[in-house]
Amino acid sequence: MSNIEYYAYEVRFHEAPEGHKERSHYFFSLAAIFDHFTPSEVGCSVQTLYRTGVREGRKYEGRRCVVRRFRIYRKPQRERA
């Protein structure tokens, strides 16, 4: 059984960005956020998020959004014969 920890990032906008209905969006990496949104939509660059050290318990709060990291819990998979 695997003890790998999985994490995701939530980007929660204060107001939904233009062209989007939802305020919350989820990604598996900080860089993936910027494949979907521009730095001006997020309000910062990917480098800023890395420098901030976004991790569980520590978030980035900006003028446009909040970015936080959280653990994803998975059921362990059985070993296959």
C-alpha positions as CSV (number, residue, x, y, z in Angstrom):
1,M,0.0,0.0,0.0
2,S,1.2,3.5,-0.8
3,N,1.8,6.2,1.8
4,I,2.1,8.9,-0.8
5,E,0.4,12.1,0.2
6,Y,-1.6,13.9,-2.4
7,Y,-2.3,17.7,-2.4
8,A,-4.3,20.1,-4.4
9,Y,-4.6,23.9,-4.6
10,E,-7.8,25.9,-4.3
11,V,-8.0,29.3,-6.0
12,R,-11.0,31.1,-4.5
13,F,-11.7,34.4,-6.2
14,H,-13.4,37.2,-4.3
15,E,-15.5,37.7,-7.4
16,A,-15.8,35.2,-10.3
17,P,-13.3,36.1,-13.1
18,E,-14.8,37.3,-16.3
19,G,-16.0,34.4,-18.4
20,H,-16.3,32.0,-15.4
21,K,-19.4,31.3,-13.2
22,E,-17.5,29.7,-10.3
23,R,-15.4,31.4,-7.7
24,S,-13.5,28.3,-6.6
25,H,-11.1,26.4,-8.9
26,Y,-8.9,23.4,-8.1
27,F,-5.5,22.5,-9.4
28,F,-2.8,19.9,-8.7
29,S,0.1,22.4,-9.1
30,L,0.7,26.1,-8.7
31,A,1.9,26.3,-12.3
32,A,-1.4,24.7,-13.6
33,I,-3.2,27.7,-12.2
34,F,-1.5,29.9,-14.8
35,D,-2.4,27.5,-17.6
36,H,-6.0,28.4,-16.9
37,F,-5.8,32.0,-15.6
38,T,-3.5,35.0,-16.4
39,P,-1.4,36.6,-13.6
40,S,-3.6,39.7,-13.9
41,E,-6.7,37.6,-13.2
42,V,-5.0,35.9,-10.2
43,G,-3.4,39.1,-9.0
44,C,0.1,37.7,-8.7
45,S,2.6,35.5,-10.6
46,V,3.5,31.9,-10.0
47,Q,6.9,33.0,-8.6
48,T,5.0,35.0,-5.9
49,L,3.1,31.9,-4.9
50,Y,6.3,29.9,-4.7
51,R,8.0,32.6,-2.6
52,T,5.0,32.8,-0.3
53,G,5.4,29.1,0.4
54,V,1.8,28.2,-0.1
55,R,1.3,24.9,1.8
56,E,-1.1,23.3,4.2
57,G,-1.8,25.9,6.9
58,R,-0.2,28.7,5.0
59,K,-2.1,30.5,2.2
60,Y,-1.7,33.4,-0.2
61,E,-4.2,36.2,0.2
62,G,-4.3,38.8,-2.5
63,R,-6.6,41.5,-3.8
64,R,-8.3,39.1,-6.2
65,C,-8.2,35.7,-4.6
66,V,-7.0,33.3,-1.9
67,V,-4.8,30.4,-2.8
68,R,-4.4,27.5,-0.3
69,R,-3.1,24.0,-0.4
70,F,-4.9,21.0,1.1
71,R,-4.4,17.3,1.4
72,I,-6.5,14.9,-0.6
73,Y,-7.3,11.6,1.1
74,R,-7.5,8.5,-0.9
75,K,-8.5,5.0,-0.1
76,P,-5.3,2.8,-0.3
77,Q,-5.3,0.5,-3.3
78,R,-4.9,-3.2,-2.8
79,E,-1.8,-4.9,-4.1
80,R,-2.5,-6.7,-7.4
81,A,-1.3,-10.3,-7.8
